[in-house]
Each structure stands twice: as C-alpha cells, then as structure tokens.
C-alpha cells in the first residue's frame, strides 16, 4: 500500500504533504473538508484532475485531520494505491430518517459478498439514524465482516452535511467502500473518556432516536435544568454534555449526542436510538481522559495488525471532543501517532457520530458518539 497527501487552505492554496507519484495509480481517494468547499464543483474537478483513475470518497466535517494537524475550513486529500486489494463501492440517497435501515440494507446488498473483508461507511450526519443504518448494513453483510466509519459534520452549525462518491458531494447521501482479499488487514478501535454525573434516569418515552420523557418528565426540560445558561445555545451546547446509555442489568454502554431539539413537544433527537426502558445519565468532559481515550482507540486498532505500524489510519473523532479540547485538540492526534508510529499516514475528520464495533475482537458494530474511532489498514 502506498499513500500520498495534499491539503488546501485559504492562505496557501493547494500544498503537497507527500508525493509518491500516484496520479495514475491511485484507486481510492479520501477527500474531507468544510461543507461549502466540498460543494464547490471546482474543488471536486481539481481533485479528480490530481487522480483521474481513482474513486473519490468525500464527506463534510466539523474539522479536518491530516497527519497530526487539525484544520478548519480546509480540504484534505489522501490518495491510496493498493498492491493486491480489490475495492467495491456503493452509494444511496435518503429522503427521510425513517428510511435509514432500508438505506443500509440497500448499500450492503450492492456489494459482492465473496472475499469481502471490511466495509467503511461515510454518511450524511443530520438526516440519518445511525443506529438503523448500522443495523441495516450488518444484517445484510457476512458475519465476519465489520463496519467502521462515521457521520459527516458541519462544524457546530448543524445545517447541512454532504457526502460524495465520484461526484460533487450532496446532502442526504450515504456511501460505502468494501475491501476484498486476504492481503489486507484492518484493525479498529473506539474509546471516549467522558465522566458521568447526576442521577441515572429511566427512558419512559421515546421513538427510535427521538427522546420525549425521562422518569415521566419532559426530557428537554430536565436537560435544560442541568445545562443552566448553556441551554440557550442548544443543540450546539449539548455536544459538551452527552448522555450515556445503559441497558438494565448491564454496566457501561453507548454515548448519545443531540442533533436537534423540538421546543413544541419537548423532545430531543439523537444520532442513534435511545430505547424505552434503558437508563441514561448526563456526562461531562475530563480533558486528560479524552486524550487517554484517543490513545486507547489507537492501541485497540493496532492490536489485530501485529507489531508493524499500519500503512494508513482513518481517524473519526466527535465534534464534542474538539469543542472541549479547543486549542489543545491536536494532543489527541499526536497521542494517536505515538501509538501507530510516524510512518503511518493519518487522515480523518471530526464528526456527528462514529461507527465501530465495541471491541477489536468483535464484528458487530454500533453507532457511537463522543469517541475517537480509528480504522487502521495494513497490506501484506
């Protein structure tokens, strides 16, 4: 596997980070960037000109990652040439959130199953129920095929996210890449680092990813009480106070972040399901634990690859982490590099949700929020 990278910034235009003469041989290009920049046809045509024979997978972000740098309002490009790995591609559009599972089923069934090793997905971040999308994908893929990826972002604006596959990125789009063959090894890991506080509450009324009541009370009213003055800035301020989700009789669980609120019915919409009968608890940031979580995710993704450093790592970290870490945000990417090694090409983005199995030895994936999720690639 060979990679090379470029980036575009307003101050410097296009600059080359690494050059391995992949113009004609790259099969896959990852393009991550700010929403309006990705929607500009000139930028897509420029990247296509760089790599005319490659498939281009793109997604909007809440911040772009290239090497250990975290950028805003930029474009980052990573081109990949595989020696002996076959790729498969599919994309679909979604008209309403209720179609999320169907969209996952359609995408999974678009891929040839024989020889399939792994699936990477980049999804619209605002109009897709990530839990249902994941369920649709995994139910229609071989049991030994894991899915990783994330939901596109739009800074903290929550207005429009776009995804593309071999075309100018558009809203309401989901795209996947399938990796085939025995020479590709793929590791993955996902960890958070948030501390719970306040009482645990029972979800007494919800529908899929829309939460209405906790302990029989308006979920939004209760949430606003905890946020105090910061409630005025919802849903953006909700990124700083996610909810942990636990099923009865089990310890730990998933984390959920707010996408939108509805003042009329007192509901909150999340990136993934919040089932009735589960328990939720508010969480807050612990700076050091967030950075430790990034390191832990890197270690998990490295485990299944053996002693050698991966050739490529896709980092997808939640926007909430970026808002907490602020000017120190690159500490988490630097910690990842310390684990994976400086020879590993790193790219990725800050997202509205992350998709990954809960452990490196498992294949059943989940929709996460507020984690650093890493997919590492190594080709023998």
C-alpha angles and dihedrals in degrees: 000000000000127000140185133184142210134176138197124213131171092242099047107020115211116357129176116235096180133358123202098158095257098147095114101022105049111111098183133034125189111207118185126173154125114311101246092044092053091049092055106101091211092064094051091049091050093053091045088053090054091053110018096171098046133096109239118216112189139178138174119244150200087228135347127243124207119163102323093326121111111201138182128210092012141111122237122193129194118182120197132197115193119205098205110357125109121214133209127194139197138163137182141182125235124209099190137010092248088069093062096106092045089051090053091049092049093050094047092049090051090067125081106243102206111099093002111152107171143354126218117196132193113188141183105270103212110039101039129085099223094201093055092044091053092047091052092050099046095044089060101041128079112276093244094055116095126203125216134168139090153246118275119248140216104201105261093313098095090201108113136355123188136199130185142187114192091334142068106296117258137188122261091032131133123189134184138192121206120205119210136192143046097267096068119083119191127190130184142187139174130191138161126194105205125138122226121229138173127031124319113248134200121240101235100169130024142129117212105302096351115095118201109163141022117191087350093302132108106281092210094051092050092047092050091053090059094045095050111179091001090067088081089069097054134170091026094049089053088073088073093053112041125173125247113220123211132177118224112272094017133098122227124357142162133330124231129201127198119251098178144346134222114212093189098062098020093241134143125210118214133194090248140021123297102194124208111254094034122113125237133195131185118250134202135195126273106189099207093044091053091056091043088052091057089052090049092052090051092051091049092050091049097050099080093045096064125222100326123090115252118253093226137014127193110205118199113180128174120255089233090067091051092052091052098043093045112166090004093057093113089065089081094050090046090052089051091052091051088060100040097038134244092270090067115099107227129198137146143112148251109264149188091239142358130225121208143122113269092242135024091242094054130080101195105099132205139198108253134187130201094018137119104236120190131190113193125197129200126172120202 
